[in-house]
Amino acid sequence: MIEPHAPAPPGSPPSWGGPRGPEAPARLPVRPAVGRFLVLAGVFVCAACGLVYELELVALASYLIGDSVTQASVVLSVMVFAMGIGSLAAKRLRGLAAAGFGALEAALALVGGSSAMLLYAVFAWTGDWGGLWADGPRVLLVAFSLAIGVLIGAEVPLLMELIQRVRRQDPGGAVADLFAADYVGALVGGLAFPFVLLPFLGQLTGALLTGTVNAVVGAALVLGLFRRDLTRRARWLLVTANALVLVLLATATVLADDFERAARHAVYGQDVRVAVRTGVQEVVLTGDADGRPLDLFLDGRLRVRAGDERRYHEALVHPAMNGPHARVLVLGGGDGLAAREVLRHPGVRRVDVVELDPGLARLARHDPGLSTLNEHAYGDARVRVVTGDAFHRLRSTPSATYDVVISDLPDPGITASTKLYSQEFYGLLRRVLAPDGRLAVHAGPVAARPRAFWTVDATLRAAGLPAVAYRVGARDPGAAPGPDRATAAGRRAARGWGFLLAARTAPALRLDPAAPRPRTLTPGSLARDARDAARTRVPGLPPSTLVHPRY
């Protein structure tokens, strides 16, 4: 039999059961059942907001820094670690659960809601990130992950106290109810981010709106349901803090479009002519006015620079066209520039371009500057553009369909591209190639990332496609940035492109003597390019596969 215990001395902190006796229930303005429902609804909304903050950091970091797997791992692991710290720290606030939760939500709304804008500001206005800011975006990413994780982790202990104040129940049942509402809220937030917030509001406005909802719900729950547990001074402090947070978030929301334009100019320069988000990526065109050369950026990465693109596209296409080339497949190349080079060769009867982003293909067809640069390749009746994933497209393509395949895809170092540089993918390409067909692959800058480049070579060979390597230098130092834009030194090292010409039997690296002479490529320069690339060889590398990517 449990002996009765003495009441807690005056001034001691509240206790919700245990050896010091049960705490008196909160003085609620509603019935306990309604109060419990409102607390669980607050848990639901706060969990949804918390997951949106996490996904926002992952998405923005992948876009700004590159390598989505690394950025997701950093954000999620740091945030989960910080949640444990927050849960431990919240033990000191249990005696002031209502006031502590109100202050916590105001801080979380401000930090989480402003995180995207501040990260983008650091990205846009710290130049080439040299010196002090060399790792600025990464440091800020970790700082936000820690801060948001600590605040999210502190929510659960305080909410546990509040739900017990409404109607006392056994701890196991209270935990089950709390986590059920938390997990369902996380599901809704996780689905709302990619399907509602990102496509309709964008990253900046979506985060700011999420912070606003977070602040309103947190303040309403505490000031509406538990206001009698707060002193007059505490109520005024919470009202003032939340009003200040809402004013800041509302002001940032109103200025979001102007901020984005200013940041875009800081990143791309003052001559931004087209900036669209297609649903697949952000496409930006600069220049092509008043004599300025056209530049094409995809998700912030320079993809085409008019002053240097011909060196890249001629090197990619012309060696592969030496031989039968009536039927040509271009993978990627939505800008139409690889198709332009293909069409220079006599005897081409069909060119299929498989591009993931239909918005880029439309721009290449209709934009005056880009269509002029690609010489209106998409207006040629022999060219057919198919939008979709290259991997899935190849699986449904009959065998021996093409004489030439041009793989004009992003660097293998970009995580989303690794499956398009896998042994399985090259096995599909080998199947669709004619017996004497050739495959040209853009494999990234061989000088800056030789291991990744020669892993592509090893992967082609594992798929039964022996290859010969060659490289072409870029005249413009900004023409070949790699997938990771962290440092200026890394970009300086990537001033060029590496290519692999593959076939069922070892191909000869030559130009088609019957074709028009390229403007930037000669047989002599091609031979030198092959010797330069061969000197960087890294032997003994294993191939990359879908389940074991090695880039």
Phi, psi and omega in degrees: 000133181279127180286143175296153183239161182287150177294155180295142179294153179302142176085356179284154181294154181299152177223133183257061179106186180093194188292346183260004175098153182289146177279146176295143180296158179293152176273096187264149175279358180229171177294151182305321181297319178292318179298319179296319178299319181293322178295315180295325175296321176297320176300316180302310183293316181296323177294319178298316179297318180299319180289326176299318178301317180298311182295325178297316179296317180298313183295315183290321179294321178296322180289315186280323187256324183101172179057080187297326180295315179297314183295319178297319180295317179297309183299310187290318181292317178296320183292318179296318176301315181293329178298323176295319177298317180297321179296319178293319181295330183291345178301328181286345181259003185297330179288343178234052190300314184294309180295320180296318180293321178298316179293322180299314182291325177297317179293319180295320179297318181291312183292310181293318182293327182267355188299316183296317182294319181291320177298317181293325178296316178298318178299318188281323192249016176250026172059230182268013175062031176277171175061231185302324186263020182304322179242028184305308180299322180291318178298316180294323177300314179294320180298315178294320178299318178296311184296313181293321178298316178300315182293319178294318180296330180283346182295314191297312178301321180290320177294326176299318177296317183293318181291331175287330176293327181291307178207114186292134177216173181295146185304322180298317179293321179296318179296318180299314180297317183296313183287331175298312178296322180295315183289322177294320176298320178297322177299313181296316178297319180295326178278326182293327184297306184281334188259343182235299187295309185294311183288329186261332184245336184086171186291317185289304182295324178299316179293319180295319178294322177298318177297322178297313178299317179301314181294316182296314182293316179299315180293318181296320181296314184285309184285336179271317187265325186243024184297332180287345176275353184256145172287164179301319180294319180296320179298315181294323177296318180293318178299315181295316181297314181291324177296319179296317179298316181294322178296316180297316181292320179295318178298316179296323179295317179297323183268003187299317182294317178295320178298316182296320178296316180295319179294322179297319177294324178294326181280313190257352185098178187275352185256041174293122183255323179225132175217109182226147170255116191274350190102337174256322185196170172269128181246125180233130173246130176237161176077209182061033176209142179055034176084000180280137182291152181281136172237140177242124178246135175241117183051044176081355181258132180293118181257321182224130169237117189305326182289347185226353188294331183296326177299318180293308188289325176294320179293325180289318192266312194296319178299326181287340184273004178279093185139190177302135183209036180291323183242119186234137175246128175248120179261123189080215175064032180297343178287351177081001186281324174293320177298324177303314181290323178300317184291348177289341187270131176292149178094355178285123181253335186208132176230116176258124178251119178257109184236131181292327189255105178295333178296321178293319179296321177296319179296319180294332180278323192249336181291130184301317182291312183289322179292327175293320180295320179273009176056038175055043182300326182285351174275353179282132184295341181280347185264130177234126181260127177241125179265135180155179181281129184298321181299310181294325179297317182294328181296334180257007180271132179298159180293151175054041182278327190238144173277328182221138172237128177250115180263092182258068188247162178300165181305146176296342179290345175278123190305319182296342183265352190297327181292337179274005173233028183262163178297323179296319180295317180290334173295321175295319179296321179298323181292322184276349178282142171296160183306325179254024182282164180233152179233126175251131185235128167280119188242020176089172182287114185292328182287320184281324183225068184299325182295316178296318181299311183284344170291323174300316178300314179297325180290319176299315181295322178295333178273005179084028180231082177299146189226158171242137185261150172204161184224155178226130179277147176266135178285326181268124183296341180266006189277346185223058175291144180280187182289337180249118186258037189288324186224153176294325180298320178297322179289324179295329181286344187256039183275063179167179183227148176245142183227157175227128175255118188236157177199176180295327171240154186308121185277159173265132182272092181219165174264151179289115182293341181273352183268159174303145183290130176298156182279333186242359189232135176230162176303322179293315180293326179295320178295318177296321179298323179291319179295320179298317181292320182298329180292344181266002189306136173248106186281162171074020181276140176281158179286161176264136180234172180300318184271350178220072177292141187237017183268000000 
